[in-house]
């Protein structure tokens, strides 16, 4: 089933498009709310500005797909493959991304507020601000997610749950060229997280919970740790 056929079927009320093959297809700036694209092949597809809110993309392959500016709010991307996908400026509010593969994905300026990313792979993912917005991961669930080597400079991670997450050598420092904006981890939970050799210089960690976290080699220059629970259980003054 090609792009034109999918749009025609969608227009008359069909919503099930399981396992469709749309590799390298162009499907931009269209409304596909509530559509079911589970197990679909969207590798290298151009999907910019398309509305996938409340859609199902469970276990879909979106490797290297262009999804900039897409609305994926409350969509289901459980175990989806988004390796090296471009999600710059995308809306992923309350999106389910548990166990998703986001290795080397670009999420610059994306809104992931309250998104569920437990056990997801974000190795070397780019979460820096875009020219217009900072990346928002406030209240996101990132338990046991792999964010090793990820670029999280100036990201908003306040109240995020990062318990057991891997942040080895992640960059969580401020972004000098973006109004000196610091990474915000205030009131985040980082219990038993691996922050070894991570750069947390100037990061805001007020009232964060770092109990049991591994801070071996971590850079904490000028980090704001007021009220934070440290790895040994003491409260930083």
HELIX and SHEET records of a PDB file:
HELIX    1   1 UNK A    3  UNK A   11  1                                   9    
END                                                                             
